[in-house]
Amino acid sequence: MKRRLAAVLPAIAAVAVCLPFTLSTPAVAAASCGTTAADKDGSAWNATASGANQRSGSSTSCVSKGIAYSGHRLDYHCYTVAGDYTWTYLRNDSTGVTGWVRDDLLSDYGSSVYCGF
């Protein structure tokens, strides 16, 4: 089996070099301050790590609209990519505040549904 693979591998590599290659990853585009997002994610009622800022956009330079604490009930809408981080847009059902929270601050790392921007 290893010999067959060794014989076929160069041919596969040659074909792969000739084919166009694209990645289907989301574009890196932050949600600017003031951006909201539709509720595309069916998951809800997730807890945060202790004290995560809910911001008006997916950047620490955007104003904090509130804080999501451990035990708050959250409704995830979708996520976007901003630099080296992903951010989830959510509604904090414990306080009524909507906003963006960096996913590494959420206990389950946020939404798995891409916002599309």
The first five atom37 places (N, CA, C, CB, O) and aatype in JSON, in Angstrom:
{
  "aatype": [12, 11, 1, 1, 10, 0, 0, 19, 10, 14, 0, 9, 0, 0, 19, 0, 19, 4, 10, 14, 13, 16, 10, 15, 16, 14, 0, 19, 0, 0, 0, 15, 4, 7, 16, 16, 0, 0, 3, 11, 3, 7, 15, 0, 17, 2, 0, 16, 0, 15, 7, 0, 2, 5, 1, 15, 7, 15, 15, 16, 15, 4, 19, 15, 11, 7, 9, 0, 18, 15, 7, 8, 1, 10, 3, 18, 8, 4, 18, 16, 19, 0, 7, 3, 18, 16, 17, 16, 18, 10, 1, 2, 3, 15, 16, 7, 19, 16, 7, 17, 19, 1, 3, 3, 10, 10, 15, 3, 18, 7, 15, 15, 19, 18, 4, 7, 13],
  "atom_mask": [
    [1, 1, 1, 1, 1],
    [1, 1, 1, 1, 1],
    [1, 1, 1, 1, 1],
    [1, 1, 1, 1, 1],
    [1, 1, 1, 1, 1],
    [1, 1, 1, 1, 1],
    [1, 1, 1, 1, 1],
    [1, 1, 1, 1, 1],
    [1, 1, 1, 1, 1],
    [1, 1, 1, 1, 1],
    [1, 1, 1, 1, 1],
    [1, 1, 1, 1, 1],
    [1, 1, 1, 1, 1],
    [1, 1, 1, 1, 1],
    [1, 1, 1, 1, 1],
    [1, 1, 1, 1, 1],
    [1, 1, 1, 1, 1],
    [1, 1, 1, 1, 1],
    [1, 1, 1, 1, 1],
    [1, 1, 1, 1, 1],
    [1, 1, 1, 1, 1],
    [1, 1, 1, 1, 1],
    [1, 1, 1, 1, 1],
    [1, 1, 1, 1, 1],
    [1, 1, 1, 1, 1],
    [1, 1, 1, 1, 1],
    [1, 1, 1, 1, 1],
    [1, 1, 1, 1, 1],
    [1, 1, 1, 1, 1],
    [1, 1, 1, 1, 1],
    [1, 1, 1, 1, 1],
    [1, 1, 1, 1, 1],
    [1, 1, 1, 1, 1],
    [1, 1, 1, 0, 1],
    [1, 1, 1, 1, 1],
    [1, 1, 1, 1, 1],
    [1, 1, 1, 1, 1],
    [1, 1, 1, 1, 1],
    [1, 1, 1, 1, 1],
    [1, 1, 1, 1, 1],
    [1, 1, 1, 1, 1],
    [1, 1, 1, 0, 1],
    [1, 1, 1, 1, 1],
    [1, 1, 1, 1, 1],
    [1, 1, 1, 1, 1],
    [1, 1, 1, 1, 1],
    [1, 1, 1, 1, 1],
    [1, 1, 1, 1, 1],
    [1, 1, 1, 1, 1],
    [1, 1, 1, 1, 1],
    [1, 1, 1, 0, 1],
    [1, 1, 1, 1, 1],
    [1, 1, 1, 1, 1],
    [1, 1, 1, 1, 1],
    [1, 1, 1, 1, 1],
    [1, 1, 1, 1, 1],
    [1, 1, 1, 0, 1],
    [1, 1, 1, 1, 1],
    [1, 1, 1, 1, 1],
    [1, 1, 1, 1, 1],
    [1, 1, 1, 1, 1],
    [1, 1, 1, 1, 1],
    [1, 1, 1, 1, 1],
    [1, 1, 1, 1, 1],
    [1, 1, 1, 1, 1],
    [1, 1, 1, 0, 1],
    [1, 1, 1, 1, 1],
    [1, 1, 1, 1, 1],
    [1, 1, 1, 1, 1],
    [1, 1, 1, 1, 1],
    [1, 1, 1, 0, 1],
    [1, 1, 1, 1, 1],
    [1, 1, 1, 1, 1],
    [1, 1, 1, 1, 1],
    [1, 1, 1, 1, 1],
    [1, 1, 1, 1, 1],
    [1, 1, 1, 1, 1],
    [1, 1, 1, 1, 1],
    [1, 1, 1, 1, 1],
    [1, 1, 1, 1, 1],
    [1, 1, 1, 1, 1],
    [1, 1, 1, 1, 1],
    [1, 1, 1, 0, 1],
    [1, 1, 1, 1, 1],
    [1, 1, 1, 1, 1],
    [1, 1, 1, 1, 1],
    [1, 1, 1, 1, 1],
    [1, 1, 1, 1, 1],
    [1, 1, 1, 1, 1],
    [1, 1, 1, 1, 1],
    [1, 1, 1, 1, 1],
    [1, 1, 1, 1, 1],
    [1, 1, 1, 1, 1],
    [1, 1, 1, 1, 1],
    [1, 1, 1, 1, 1],
    [1, 1, 1, 0, 1],
    [1, 1, 1, 1, 1],
    [1, 1, 1, 1, 1],
    [1, 1, 1, 0, 1],
    [1, 1, 1, 1, 1],
    [1, 1, 1, 1, 1],
    [1, 1, 1, 1, 1],
    [1, 1, 1, 1, 1],
    [1, 1, 1, 1, 1],
    [1, 1, 1, 1, 1],
    [1, 1, 1, 1, 1],
    [1, 1, 1, 1, 1],
    [1, 1, 1, 1, 1],
    [1, 1, 1, 1, 1],
    [1, 1, 1, 0, 1],
    [1, 1, 1, 1, 1],
    [1, 1, 1, 1, 1],
    [1, 1, 1, 1, 1],
    [1, 1, 1, 1, 1],
    [1, 1, 1, 1, 1],
    [1, 1, 1, 0, 1],
    [1, 1, 1, 1, 1]
  ],
  "atom_positions": [
    [[0.82, -1.19, 0.0], [0.0, 0.0, 0.0], [0.87, 1.26, 0.0], [-0.93, 0.0, 1.2], [0.58, 2.21, -0.73]],
    [[1.92, 1.27, 0.82], [2.79, 2.44, 0.87], [3.46, 2.68, -0.47], [3.84, 2.28, 1.97], [3.63, 3.83, -0.87]],
    [[3.86, 1.6, -1.19], [4.5, 1.76, -2.5], [3.54, 2.34, -3.52], [5.04, 0.42, -2.99], [3.93, 3.19, -4.33]],
    [[2.28, 1.9, -3.49], [1.29, 2.46, -4.42], [1.1, 3.95, -4.18], [-0.06, 1.72, -4.28], [1.05, 4.74, -5.12]],
    [[1.0, 4.32, -2.91], [0.82, 5.72, -2.55], [2.04, 6.53, -2.99], [0.6, 5.87, -1.04], [1.89, 7.65, -3.5]],
    [[3.21, 5.99, -2.8], [4.43, 6.69, -3.2], [4.49, 6.89, -4.71], [5.67, 5.92, -2.73], [5.02, 7.89, -5.19]],
    [[3.94, 5.94, -5.47], [3.94, 6.05, -6.93], [2.89, 7.04, -7.42], [3.71, 4.69, -7.56], [3.1, 7.72, -8.42]],
    [[1.77, 7.13, -6.74], [0.66, 7.97, -7.17], [0.79, 9.4, -6.65], [-0.66, 7.38, -6.7], [0.31, 10.33, -7.3]],
    [[1.43, 9.59, -5.54], [1.53, 10.91, -4.91], [2.11, 11.99, -5.82], [2.36, 10.8, -3.68], [1.56, 13.09, -5.85]],
    [[3.2, 11.74, -6.57], [3.7, 12.8, -7.46], [2.68, 13.22, -8.52], [4.96, 12.34, -8.14], [2.61, 14.4, -8.86]],
    [[1.91, 12.28, -9.04], [0.89, 12.61, -10.04], [-0.21, 13.47, -9.42], [0.3, 11.32, -10.65], [-0.69, 14.42, -10.04]],
    [[-0.62, 13.12, -8.21], [-1.66, 13.9, -7.52], [-1.15, 15.31, -7.25], [-2.07, 13.21, -6.2], [-1.89, 16.28, -7.43]],
    [[0.09, 15.43, -6.83], [0.67, 16.74, -6.55], [0.74, 17.59, -7.82], [2.06, 16.6, -5.94], [0.48, 18.79, -7.78]],
    [[1.09, 16.97, -8.95], [1.17, 17.71, -10.21], [-0.2, 18.24, -10.63], [1.75, 16.81, -11.32], [-0.31, 19.37, -11.09]],
    [[-1.24, 17.44, -10.47], [-2.59, 17.87, -10.81], [-3.04, 18.98, -9.87], [-3.58, 16.68, -10.76], [-3.66, 19.96, -10.3]],
    [[-2.74, 18.84, -8.6], [-3.15, 19.84, -7.61], [-2.53, 21.2, -7.9], [-2.78, 19.39, -6.2], [-3.17, 22.23, -7.68]],
    [[-1.31, 21.23, -8.38], [-0.64, 22.49, -8.7], [-1.34, 23.19, -9.85], [0.84, 22.26, -9.04], [-1.34, 24.42, -9.91]],
    [[-1.92, 22.45, -10.76], [-2.57, 23.01, -11.94], [-3.98, 23.52, -11.67], [-2.63, 21.98, -13.01], [-4.5, 24.33, -12.43]],
    [[-4.6, 23.06, -10.58], [-5.98, 23.45, -10.29], [-6.02, 24.76, -9.52], [-6.69, 22.36, -9.49], [-5.15, 25.02, -8.69]],
    [[-7.03, 25.61, -9.8], [-7.17, 26.82, -8.98], [-7.57, 26.43, -7.57], [-8.21, 27.79, -9.6], [-8.32, 25.48, -7.36]],
    [[-7.06, 27.18, -6.62], [-7.29, 26.85, -5.21], [-7.83, 28.07, -4.48], [-6.0, 26.35, -4.53], [-7.21, 29.13, -4.49]],
    [[-8.99, 27.91, -3.86], [-9.54, 28.99, -3.06], [-9.97, 28.43, -1.71], [-10.74, 29.67, -3.78], [-10.39, 27.28, -1.62]],
    [[-9.86, 29.23, -0.7], [-10.32, 28.85, 0.63], [-11.7, 29.44, 0.86], [-9.33, 29.33, 1.72], [-11.98, 30.56, 0.43]],
    [[-12.55, 28.69, 1.53], [-13.89, 29.19, 1.8], [-13.99, 29.66, 3.25], [-14.95, 28.11, 1.5], [-14.85, 29.2, 4.0]],
    [[-13.1, 30.56, 3.62], [-13.15, 31.12, 4.96], [-13.76, 32.51, 4.89], [-11.74, 31.17, 5.6], [-13.65, 33.18, 3.87]],
    [[-14.39, 32.95, 5.96], [-14.99, 34.28, 5.97], [-13.94, 35.37, 5.74], [-15.71, 34.53, 7.28], [-12.79, 35.24, 6.18]],
    [[-14.33, 36.4, 5.07], [-13.45, 37.55, 4.87], [-13.19, 38.24, 6.21], [-14.05, 38.54, 3.85], [-14.05, 38.23, 7.09]],
    [[-12.05, 38.82, 6.33], [-11.71, 39.52, 7.56], [-12.23, 40.95, 7.46], [-10.16, 39.5, 7.83], [-11.62, 41.8, 6.81]],
    [[-13.35, 41.19, 8.1], [-13.96, 42.52, 8.06], [-14.7, 42.74, 9.37], [-14.93, 42.66, 6.83], [-15.7, 42.08, 9.65]],
    [[-14.21, 43.65, 10.13], [-14.83, 43.96, 11.41], [-16.19, 44.61, 11.21], [-13.93, 44.86, 12.25], [-16.43, 45.28, 10.21]],
    [[-17.06, 44.42, 12.18], [-18.33, 45.14, 12.2], [-18.03, 46.51, 12.81], [-19.45, 44.37, 13.02], [-17.7, 46.6, 13.99]],
    [[-18.15, 47.56, 12.01], [-17.82, 48.89, 12.52], [-18.77, 49.27, 13.66], [-17.89, 49.94, 11.39], [-19.85, 48.71, 13.81]],
    [[-18.33, 50.23, 14.45], [-19.13, 50.67, 15.6], [-20.53, 51.07, 15.13], [-18.44, 51.87, 16.33], [-20.68, 51.78, 14.13]],
    [[-21.54, 50.61, 15.84], [-22.92, 50.9, 15.5], [-23.57, 49.84, 14.63], [0.0, 0.0, 0.0], [-24.76, 49.94, 14.32]],
    [[-22.82, 48.81, 14.23], [-23.35, 47.74, 13.37], [-24.14, 46.73, 14.18], [-22.21, 47.04, 12.62], [-23.68, 46.27, 15.23]],
    [[-25.33, 46.39, 13.69], [-26.13, 45.33, 14.29], [-26.17, 44.15, 13.32], [-27.58, 45.83, 14.64], [-25.71, 44.27, 12.18]],
    [[-26.71, 43.02, 13.76], [-26.77, 41.84, 12.92], [-28.08, 41.09, 13.16], [-25.57, 40.91, 13.18], [-28.62, 41.08, 14.26]],
    [[-28.57, 40.47, 12.1], [-29.8, 39.68, 12.19], [-29.56, 38.42, 13.02], [-30.31, 39.31, 10.77], [-28.43, 37.95, 13.14]],
    [[-30.63, 37.87, 13.57], [-30.53, 36.64, 14.36], [-30.54, 35.45, 13.41], [-31.7, 36.54, 15.38], [-31.6, 34.95, 13.05]],
    [[-29.35, 34.99, 13.01], [-29.19, 33.86, 12.09], [-28.91, 32.56, 12.82], [-28.07, 34.14, 11.11], [-28.98, 31.49, 12.22]],
    [[-28.6, 32.64, 14.1], [-28.18, 31.49, 14.88], [-29.33, 31.01, 15.75], [-26.94, 31.82, 15.74], [-29.93, 31.81, 16.47]],
    [[-29.64, 29.74, 15.7], [-30.72, 29.18, 16.5], [-30.32, 28.89, 17.94], [0.0, 0.0, 0.0], [-31.18, 28.61, 18.77]],
    [[-29.01, 28.96, 18.25], [-28.6, 28.65, 19.62], [-28.88, 29.84, 20.54], [-27.1, 28.27, 19.66], [-28.84, 30.99, 20.12]],
    [[-29.15, 29.53, 21.78], [-29.48, 30.59, 22.73], [-29.17, 30.14, 24.14], [-30.95, 30.98, 22.61], [-28.88, 28.98, 24.41]],
    [[-29.24, 31.11, 25.04], [-29.14, 30.91, 26.48], [-27.78, 30.33, 26.87], [-30.24, 29.99, 26.97], [-27.7, 29.3, 27.53]],
    [[-26.75, 31.01, 26.47], [-25.39, 30.6, 26.8], [-24.81, 31.54, 27.85], [-24.5, 30.57, 25.54], [-25.15, 32.72, 27.89]],
    [[-23.93, 31.03, 28.68], [-23.32, 31.85, 29.74], [-21.97, 32.38, 29.29], [-23.16, 31.04, 31.04], [-21.28, 31.73, 28.49]],
    [[-21.58, 33.53, 29.78], [-20.28, 34.12, 29.45], [-19.26, 33.76, 30.51], [-20.39, 35.65, 29.31], [-19.57, 33.18, 31.56]],
    [[-18.04, 34.12, 30.21], [-17.02, 34.15, 31.25], [-17.38, 35.35, 32.12], [-15.53, 34.25, 30.65], [-18.32, 36.07, 31.79]],
    [[-16.68, 35.59, 33.19], [-17.12, 36.66, 34.08], [-16.77, 38.05, 33.53], [-16.5, 36.49, 35.46], [-15.6, 38.38, 33.36]],
    [[-17.79, 38.84, 33.25], [-17.65, 40.23, 32.87], [-17.1, 40.51, 31.49], [0.0, 0.0, 0.0], [-15.95, 40.94, 31.36]],
    [[-17.88, 40.27, 30.46], [-17.47, 40.55, 29.07], [-18.21, 41.78, 28.57], [-17.74, 39.32, 28.14], [-19.44, 41.85, 28.65]],
    [[-17.47, 42.76, 28.05], [-18.09, 43.96, 27.49], [-18.91, 43.63, 26.25], [-17.03, 45.0, 27.16], [-18.46, 42.9, 25.37]],
    [[-20.11, 44.17, 26.18], [-20.95, 44.1, 24.98], [-20.74, 45.43, 24.25], [-22.5, 43.84, 25.33], [-21.15, 46.48, 24.75]],
    [[-20.11, 45.38, 23.1], [-19.71, 46.6, 22.41], [-20.61, 46.9, 21.21], [-18.26, 46.48, 21.95], [-21.33, 46.03, 20.73]],
    [[-20.54, 48.14, 20.73], [-21.37, 48.58, 19.6], [-20.83, 48.1, 18.26], [-21.48, 50.09, 19.59], [-21.49, 48.27, 17.24]],
    [[-19.64, 47.51, 18.24], [-19.02, 46.95, 17.05], [-17.97, 45.94, 17.47], [0.0, 0.0, 0.0], [-17.72, 45.76, 18.66]],
    [[-17.37, 45.27, 16.5], [-16.42, 44.2, 16.83], [-14.99, 44.75, 16.96], [-16.46, 43.11, 15.76], [-14.09, 44.36, 16.23]],
    [[-14.83, 45.66, 17.91], [-13.53, 46.24, 18.19], [-13.53, 46.8, 19.6], [-13.18, 47.35, 17.15], [-14.55, 47.3, 20.08]],
    [[-12.39, 46.72, 20.26], [-12.31, 47.29, 21.61], [-12.36, 48.82, 21.56], [-11.03, 46.82, 22.31], [-12.5, 49.45, 22.61]],
    [[-12.23, 49.41, 20.38], [-12.35, 50.86, 20.27], [-13.82, 51.31, 20.21], [-11.6, 51.36, 19.04], [-14.1, 52.51, 20.31]],
    [[-14.75, 50.38, 20.04], [-16.18, 50.71, 20.04], [-16.67, 50.79, 21.49], [-17.01, 49.64, 19.24], [-16.17, 50.09, 22.37]],
    [[-17.64, 51.65, 21.72], [-18.16, 51.89, 23.06], [-18.8, 50.62, 23.63], [-19.17, 53.04, 23.05], [-19.43, 49.84, 22.91]],
    [[-18.64, 50.43, 24.94], [-19.29, 49.33, 25.65], [-20.72, 49.73, 25.97], [-18.51, 48.95, 26.96], [-20.96, 50.8, 26.54]],
    [[-21.67, 48.89, 25.59], [-23.09, 49.16, 25.83], [-23.58, 48.5, 27.11], [-23.91, 48.69, 24.65], [-24.65, 48.85, 27.62]],
    [[-22.81, 47.56, 27.62], [-23.18, 46.83, 28.82], [-22.17, 45.73, 29.08], [0.0, 0.0, 0.0], [-21.19, 45.58, 28.34]],
    [[-22.4, 44.97, 30.13], [-21.5, 43.88, 30.49], [-22.31, 42.61, 30.67], [-20.69, 44.21, 31.77], [-23.33, 42.6, 31.35]],
    [[-21.83, 41.54, 30.04], [-22.46, 40.22, 30.21], [-21.68, 39.46, 31.27], [-22.5, 39.43, 28.85], [-20.48, 39.24, 31.14]],
    [[-22.37, 39.08, 32.32], [-21.75, 38.36, 33.43], [-22.07, 36.88, 33.36], [-22.19, 38.94, 34.77], [-23.03, 36.47, 32.69]],
    [[-21.27, 36.09, 34.05], [-21.52, 34.66, 34.15], [-22.93, 34.44, 34.69], [-20.45, 33.97, 35.05], [-23.32, 35.06, 35.68]],
    [[-23.67, 33.57, 34.06], [-25.03, 33.3, 34.5], [-26.08, 34.09, 33.74], [0.0, 0.0, 0.0], [-27.26, 33.75, 33.81]],
    [[-25.68, 35.13, 33.02], [-26.65, 35.85, 32.18], [-27.09, 34.95, 31.02], [-26.03, 37.18, 31.64], [-26.33, 34.12, 30.52]],
    [[-28.33, 35.14, 30.63], [-28.87, 34.36, 29.5], [-28.65, 35.16, 28.22], [-30.39, 34.04, 29.71], [-29.09, 36.3, 28.09]],
    [[-27.96, 34.53, 27.26], [-27.59, 35.21, 26.02], [-28.2, 34.51, 24.81], [-26.06, 35.26, 25.88], [-28.3, 33.28, 24.77]],
    [[-28.6, 35.3, 23.84], [-29.14, 34.79, 22.58], [-28.16, 35.17, 21.47], [-30.59, 35.35, 22.29], [-28.08, 36.34, 21.1]],
    [[-27.43, 34.2, 20.95], [-26.45, 34.45, 19.9], [-27.15, 34.7, 18.57], [-25.47, 33.28, 19.78], [-28.11, 34.01, 18.23]],
    [[-26.67, 35.69, 17.82], [-27.22, 36.0, 16.5], [-26.31, 35.51, 15.38], [-27.45, 37.5, 16.36], [-26.77, 34.83, 14.47]],
    [[-25.01, 35.83, 15.44], [-24.02, 35.39, 14.44], [-22.66, 35.92, 14.85], [-24.41, 35.87, 13.0], [-22.54, 36.67, 15.82]],
    [[-21.61, 35.53, 14.1], [-20.27, 36.03, 14.4], [-19.63, 36.66, 13.18], [-19.38, 34.9, 14.93], [-20.05, 36.42, 12.05]],
    [[-18.6, 37.46, 13.42], [-17.78, 38.03, 12.35], [-16.32, 37.96, 12.78], [-18.2, 39.5, 12.03], [-16.02, 37.65, 13.93]],
    [[-15.43, 38.26, 11.85], [-13.99, 38.21, 12.11], [-13.45, 39.63, 12.11], [-13.26, 37.34, 11.04], [-13.77, 40.43, 11.23]],
    [[-12.63, 39.94, 13.1], [-11.99, 41.25, 13.18], [-10.55, 41.04, 13.62], [-12.75, 42.21, 14.17], [-10.29, 40.76, 14.79]],
    [[-9.62, 41.18, 12.7], [-8.22, 40.96, 13.02], [-7.97, 39.53, 13.41], [0.0, 0.0, 0.0], [-8.29, 38.61, 12.66]],
    [[-7.4, 39.33, 14.59], [-7.07, 37.98, 15.07], [-8.18, 37.34, 15.88], [-5.82, 38.04, 15.91], [-8.01, 36.25, 16.42]],
    [[-9.32, 38.01, 15.98], [-10.4, 37.52, 16.84], [-11.7, 37.35, 16.07], [-10.61, 38.46, 18.01], [-11.91, 37.96, 15.02]],
    [[-12.58, 36.5, 16.62], [-13.96, 36.44, 16.15], [-14.82, 37.07, 17.25], [-14.42, 34.96, 15.83], [-14.49, 37.02, 18.43]],
    [[-15.94, 37.66, 16.81], [-16.85, 38.35, 17.72], [-18.27, 37.87, 17.44], [-16.75, 39.9, 17.56], [-18.65, 37.68, 16.29]],
    [[-19.06, 37.68, 18.49], [-20.45, 37.27, 18.36], [-21.37, 38.45, 18.69], [-20.77, 36.07, 19.28], [-21.2, 39.13, 19.7]],
    [[-22.35, 38.67, 17.79], [-23.41, 39.64, 18.09], [-24.48, 38.89, 18.85], [-23.99, 40.32, 16.77], [-24.92, 37.82, 18.43]],
    [[-24.9, 39.45, 19.97], [-25.86, 38.75, 20.83], [-26.79, 39.72, 21.54], [-25.14, 37.89, 21.85], [-26.53, 40.92, 21.62]],
    [[-27.87, 39.16, 22.04], [-28.78, 39.9, 22.92], [-28.65, 39.27, 24.3], [-30.28, 39.86, 22.39], [-28.8, 38.06, 24.46]],
    [[-28.38, 40.11, 25.29], [-28.32, 39.66, 26.67], [-29.75, 39.72, 27.21], [-27.32, 40.54, 27.54], [-30.25, 40.8, 27.51]],
    [[-30.38, 38.57, 27.32], [-31.78, 38.55, 27.75], [-31.93, 38.88, 29.23], [-32.39, 37.2, 27.47], [-33.04, 39.16, 29.69]],
    [[-30.85, 38.84, 29.98], [-30.91, 39.22, 31.39], [-30.99, 40.73, 31.56], [-29.69, 38.67, 32.13], [-31.54, 41.22, 32.55]],
    [[-30.43, 41.49, 30.58], [-30.42, 42.95, 30.69], [-31.14, 43.65, 29.53], [-29.0, 43.44, 30.76], [-31.46, 44.83, 29.63]],
    [[-31.4, 42.92, 28.43], [-32.03, 43.51, 27.26], [-31.06, 44.2, 26.31], [0.0, 0.0, 0.0], [-31.48, 44.74, 25.29]],
    [[-29.77, 44.2, 26.62], [-28.76, 44.88, 25.82], [-28.28, 43.99, 24.67], [-27.57, 45.31, 26.7], [-28.04, 42.79, 24.87]],
    [[-28.13, 44.57, 23.48], [-27.53, 43.86, 22.35], [-26.13, 44.41, 22.13], [-28.4, 43.98, 21.06], [-25.87, 45.58, 22.43]],
    [[-25.24, 43.59, 21.6], [-23.89, 44.06, 21.32], [-22.97, 42.93, 20.9], [0.0, 0.0, 0.0], [-23.35, 41.76, 20.86]],
    [[-21.74, 43.33, 20.59], [-20.7, 42.41, 20.14], [-19.8, 42.03, 21.31], [-19.86, 43.05, 19.0], [-19.36, 42.89, 22.07]],
    [[-19.52, 40.72, 21.44], [-18.63, 40.22, 22.49], [-17.56, 39.37, 21.82], [-19.42, 39.4, 23.58], [-17.86, 38.52, 20.97]],
    [[-16.31, 39.59, 22.2], [-15.22, 38.79, 21.65], [-15.4, 37.34, 22.08], [-13.84, 39.34, 22.1], [-15.63, 37.06, 23.25]],
    [[-15.3, 36.42, 21.12], [-15.63, 35.02, 21.37], [-14.76, 34.33, 22.42], [-15.54, 34.26, 20.11], [-15.24, 33.42, 23.1]],
    [[-13.51, 34.73, 22.56], [-12.67, 34.09, 23.57], [-13.1, 34.46, 24.99], [-11.22, 34.46, 23.36], [-12.59, 33.88, 25.95]],
    [[-14.01, 35.41, 25.14], [-14.54, 35.78, 26.45], [-15.84, 35.04, 26.78], [-14.78, 37.28, 26.5], [-16.35, 35.16, 27.89]],
    [[-16.36, 34.28, 25.82], [-17.58, 33.5, 26.03], [-17.22, 32.06, 26.38], [-18.5, 33.55, 24.76], [-16.3, 31.49, 25.78]],
    [[-17.91, 31.48, 27.34], [-17.56, 30.16, 27.83], [-17.63, 29.07, 26.75], [-18.46, 29.79, 28.96], [-16.93, 28.07, 26.85]],
    [[-18.46, 29.27, 25.73], [-18.55, 28.27, 24.66], [-18.06, 28.83, 23.32], [-19.99, 27.78, 24.51], [-18.33, 28.26, 22.27]],
    [[-17.34, 29.94, 23.37], [-16.71, 30.59, 22.21], [-17.68, 31.15, 21.19], [-15.81, 29.62, 21.53], [-17.32, 31.34, 20.03]],
    [[-18.91, 31.42, 21.59], [-19.85, 32.16, 20.77], [-20.55, 31.4, 19.67], [0.0, 0.0, 0.0], [-20.56, 30.17, 19.64]],
    [[-21.12, 32.18, 18.78], [-21.93, 31.65, 17.68], [-21.07, 30.88, 16.69], [-22.65, 32.78, 16.96], [-19.88, 31.14, 16.54]],
    [[-21.69, 29.92, 16.02], [-21.02, 29.17, 14.96], [-21.58, 29.54, 13.59], [-21.17, 27.66, 15.19], [-21.23, 28.92, 12.59]],
    [[-22.45, 30.55, 13.54], [-23.07, 30.99, 12.28], [-22.45, 32.32, 11.87], [-24.62, 31.11, 12.43], [-22.5, 33.29, 12.63]],
    [[-21.88, 32.37, 10.66], [-21.2, 33.57, 10.15], [-22.24, 34.63, 9.74], [-20.29, 33.2, 8.94], [-23.23, 34.32, 9.08]],
    [[-22.0, 35.88, 10.14], [-22.92, 36.98, 9.82], [-22.95, 37.31, 8.32], [-22.52, 38.23, 10.6], [-23.97, 37.77, 7.81]],
    [[-21.85, 37.08, 7.64], [-21.79, 37.39, 6.21], [-21.06, 38.68, 5.91], [0.0, 0.0, 0.0], [-21.03, 39.12, 4.76]],
    [[-20.46, 39.3, 6.93], [-19.65, 40.51, 6.72], [-18.49, 40.5, 7.69], [-20.49, 41.8, 6.89], [-17.67, 41.42, 7.69]]
  ]
}
